[in-house]
Each structure stands twice: as C-alpha cells, then as structure tokens.
C-alpha cells in the first residue's frame, strides 16, 4: 500500500481533484458557507436563495450529505441550539476548510465559463435576464 493510500480522502486529493461538483453539492456548500445548518435548513436556504428555482429533495440532500461527509467537505457539528428551541433529533452540519477550498475552486471554474460565454456573446452585460422576460 502506497503512502497516498493511507491518507484520508480529503487529504489525498486537492480541491480541483473533486471538480466539477454536482449542482446539489455546490448548493449545499454555499448554504453552509456562512453558518451551520440542519438538513431542512439547508433545503430552505437553497430554495430561498434561488427564488424557488432550485429545490433539493430529501433523497438528493441526504445522499449528497453522506458523500460530502465521506469526502471531508462537511462535518457534523457537535454544537446544538438550546433543546427548548430545537428538535434534538436534528443533525447540524458545517463546511470544512477543504469544503471551503473546493467551493471556491468550483466558483472560479464556473466564473471562467461565464467569462467565455460573455466573450462569445451568449450573455449580455453583467447579468442576463431569463429568456422568459423577452429577448
């Protein structure tokens, strides 16, 4: 067994080795970038931030969380809110340093794609209107 075989998954690979991220994984990382959240809180934040355009179902959410935990992108938090104000069955998650670096690398990758789309005249100005608003 080689030296890299004994390292943890997150240590064995750099952030760019985990790219591209699925939309669900990127949305979960974005939801956790500013604070810890439980699963339902992640779902609500993603839906709210996207104006209802992105909805993570429970299967997608918890399947992604399981893989993200294994990859070291997120971790379960030991800290809990006051039991009087929260359901003790809820699990809270937080982004790890690796998760933050991977999310940043993915944002840079996507920004480069957007720059290319702008250069090829596929986007107008800083932000394009949705096609449903007319062209």
Secondary structure, 3 states (H helix, E strand, C coil): CCHHHHCCHHHHCCHHHHCCCCHHHHHHHHHHCCCCEEHHHHHHHHHHHCCCCCCCCHHHHHHHHHHHHHHCCEEECCCCCCHHHCCCCCCEEEECHHHHHHHHHHHHHHHHHHHHHHHCCCCCCCCCCCHHHCC
